[in-house]
Amino acid sequence: MSQARIYIENISTKIPFLRVPLMAGFPKPSEDYFQKRLDPKELLEQNPATTFYMRISGNTWKRHGIVDKDFLVIDRSLEPSHGKMAVVTYMGDFSIRRIGKIQGRLCFLELDEKANIVPVELESDVQIWGIITFVIHRCK
């Protein structure tokens, strides 16, 4: 089978090519599905207007699958709830905390083995900035 070559000048955009035979009849629904492009933002952003991305520096949260140079997807519109990971601010600095709810009250569950509990005070300088919804990291 011979291959035809088409030369187009001044085009630098790559065009996706689907390597399946083109049928002249009605396409199967499954074939149509594979032609759709995947938009990562559709997967990662439940609320695009309140979603932010941050890059991690350090390995403090490695036990929770968050390592140096990972990206966090943070949604500021979500309510804090037990077991969620959150980005919090304290005096202008950002950090990660695990949220707990003990006896109906929000608290931060510390990372260390002692499982220290730090209550979330409404009047505190520590504020819950947003809830982490995804962690993106490179596979090795």
N, C-alpha and C positions, 0 to 999 in steps of 0.2 A: 504494500500500500504506500503510495507516495504522499509526501507531506507538502502542503502549499505554504509558502511564506509570504507574509504581507509586510511591506516596509512602509512605515508612517513616520514622517519627519516631525521633529519637535514635540514628541509626546513622551513625557517622563512618568506618567501615571501607569501603574501596573493594574491590569484588569483581571478580575478573578475568572478562573477557567474551571468549569465543572467537568470532570472526566467521565461522563456517562453518555451513552448513546442518545441522540436526540430522536425521539419518536414523533412521527407525523400525526398521530392520533391524540386522544385525550390523555393528559399526563396523570400518572398515579399520584394520589395525595402524599404518599411518603416521599416521592422524588421532589415535589414542590417544597416540602419542609426543609430539605437539605440546601436549598438555594438561598435561604434567608441568611443575611449577615447577622452575627451576634453583636449586640451592643452591650458592653460590660456595664455601662451606666444603668441600663434597664434592670440588670441583675442586682447591682449594688446599692442603688438609690431608691428607697421607698418614697422619700420626700426630697426631691432634688433641691428645693429652695433652702432646706435646712441640713443638707448633707455636706460634710467637709472631710478632707483627707489630711492625715498627718503622718510624718515619717518617724519611726522609733530610733532612738539612740541608746544603745545598751542592751544588756541581756537579763535585767532584773526579773522580767516576767516570762522567762524561758519555760518554766514549768507549765505555764498556761498557753504555750504555743506562740508567744510573741517574742521575737528576737530582733537583734540589731538590724537596722535598715528595712524592716517590714513597714508596710503602710497600713494605717488604721482607717477604716471608714466609720465616721462618727455622725450620728443623727441627733441633732439638738432638739428635735420635736418629740422625741420619745420620753416617756415617763420612767424614772428610775424604779427598778423592782429587784427583788431578791435574786441573787445569782448573776446579775448582769455586770459586765465590765464597763467602767465609765472613765471618761477623761475629766479630771477635776482641775480647778485652778486654785492656787494659793499665792497671794502676793505677786500676781502677774506670771507665775510659772505654771506650766502644765505638768500633770503626772497622771498615772493610771491607778485606779482603785477598783476593787471588787465590792459590789454593793450587797448588803445583807438587809434583812428585815427581821428584827427580833422584837417580839411582843408588840407588833404593830408600828415599830419605830425604825426609820432608816438608819443604817450605820455603814461604816467601811469595815470590811473584813481584811485584816492585814495579811500580807503574803507569808510571813514567817510561820514556823511550825507551832508556835504558841497559840496561834489563832486569836490574836488580840482583836478586840472589837472597839472601834472608835465611833461614837455616836455622831450623826450628821446634825449639827446645830444650825438652825435657820439664820441666826445672827452671826455665824462664824465667817471668817475670812476664806474658808474653804467652800467652794461652790462647785456643784456638779455642772460641768460645761456641756456634756453630751454623752450619749450612750454609744458604745462601740458595737457596731453591727457586723463587721467583717474584719478579718486580718488577712492581708495579702503579702505573701512572701515567696521568694524565688526558691524553686526546688534545686537541690544540689545534685 
